[in-house]
């Protein structure tokens, strides 16, 4: 079960990072 939670957390973390990156890119755009 522990590994499953870890995997799920990793996926969520990646998604959050992707969303943040998109936001940052938009802000950087002139």
Backbone as a chain_set.jsonl record, in Angstrom:
{"seq": "XXXXXXXXXXXXXXXXXXXXXXXXXXXXXX", "coords": {"N": [[0.847, -1.2, 0.0], [1.945, 1.184, 0.762], [3.747, 1.794, -1.333], [1.94, 2.313, -3.34], [0.652, 4.649, -2.515], [2.794, 6.348, -2.571], [3.391, 6.42, -5.288], [1.055, 7.598, -6.265], [1.238, 10.051, -5.043], [3.5, 11.052, -6.259], [2.626, 11.379, -8.887], [0.66, 13.33, -8.556], [2.23, 15.386, -7.63], [3.766, 15.9, -9.862], [1.839, 16.822, -11.621], [1.029, 19.159, -10.359], [3.35, 20.643, -10.542], [3.537, 20.938, -13.279], [1.312, 22.516, -13.812], [2.029, 24.808, -12.457], [4.253, 25.547, -13.91], [3.146, 26.186, -16.366], [1.691, 28.444, -15.656], [3.72, 30.154, -14.899], [5.047, 30.448, -17.31], [3.155, 31.768, -18.839], [3.019, 34.154, -17.501], [5.556, 35.135, -17.908], [5.483, 35.685, -20.581], [5.327, 38.442, -22.821]], "CA": [[0.0, 0.0, 0.0], [2.844, 2.359, 0.84], [4.26, 2.146, -2.677], [0.829, 2.88, -4.134], [0.461, 6.052, -2.085], [3.968, 7.111, -3.056], [3.212, 6.624, -6.744], [-0.038, 8.57, -6.458], [1.753, 11.363, -4.622], [4.448, 11.497, -7.298], [1.829, 11.837, -10.041], [0.016, 14.595, -8.172], [3.287, 16.395, -7.549], [4.144, 16.24, -11.249], [0.741, 17.616, -12.19], [1.078, 20.495, -9.742], [4.514, 21.334, -11.115], [3.199, 21.273, -14.679], [0.372, 23.647, -13.767], [2.812, 25.983, -12.024], [5.13, 25.925, -15.032], [2.288, 26.852, -17.365], [1.353, 29.776, -15.129], [4.946, 30.969, -14.958], [5.331, 30.741, -18.735], [2.181, 32.785, -19.286], [3.395, 35.43, -16.867], [6.802, 35.599, -18.554], [5.144, 36.203, -21.931], [5.138, 39.898, -22.854]], "C": [[0.886, 1.255, 0.0], [3.316, 2.777, -0.547], [3.151, 2.807, -3.501], [0.641, 4.362, -3.791], [1.604, 6.903, -2.629], [3.793, 7.416, -4.545], [2.154, 7.708, -6.979], [0.48, 9.972, -6.119], [2.679, 11.916, -5.716], [3.668, 12.068, -8.487], [1.221, 13.211, -9.726], [1.059, 15.713, -8.171], [3.647, 16.853, -8.971], [3.071, 17.159, -11.847], [0.805, 19.052, -11.65], [2.212, 21.297, -10.379], [4.194, 21.802, -12.538], [2.282, 22.507, -14.691], [1.14, 24.92, -13.416], [3.672, 26.477, -13.191], [4.315, 26.697, -16.072], [2.012, 28.289, -16.911], [2.579, 30.688, -15.271], [5.23, 31.387, -16.413], [4.4, 31.872, -19.201], [2.609, 34.153, -18.733], [4.635, 36.006, -17.575], [6.487, 36.216, -19.923], [4.867, 37.702, -21.867], [3.688, 40.293, -23.177]], "O": [[0.598, 2.242, -0.677], [3.29, 3.957, -0.896], [3.402, 3.742, -4.262], [0.493, 5.206, -4.675], [1.401, 8.028, -3.086], [4.022, 8.54, -4.991], [2.345, 8.614, -7.791], [0.193, 10.943, -6.819], [2.634, 13.102, -6.044], [4.021, 13.119, -9.022], [1.274, 14.128, -10.545], [0.811, 16.823, -8.641], [3.808, 18.046, -9.232], [3.387, 18.154, -12.499], [0.655, 20.02, -12.395], [2.052, 22.472, -10.709], [4.538, 22.915, -12.936], [2.471, 23.422, -15.492], [0.919, 25.975, -14.011], [3.794, 27.68, -13.42], [4.752, 27.728, -16.584], [2.094, 29.226, -17.704], [2.475, 31.835, -15.706], [5.6, 32.528, -16.689], [4.83, 32.808, -19.875], [2.558, 35.166, -19.431], [4.733, 37.212, -17.802], [7.154, 37.155, -20.357], [4.224, 38.167, -20.926], [3.371, 41.481, -23.241]]}, "num_chains": 1, "name": "protein.A"}
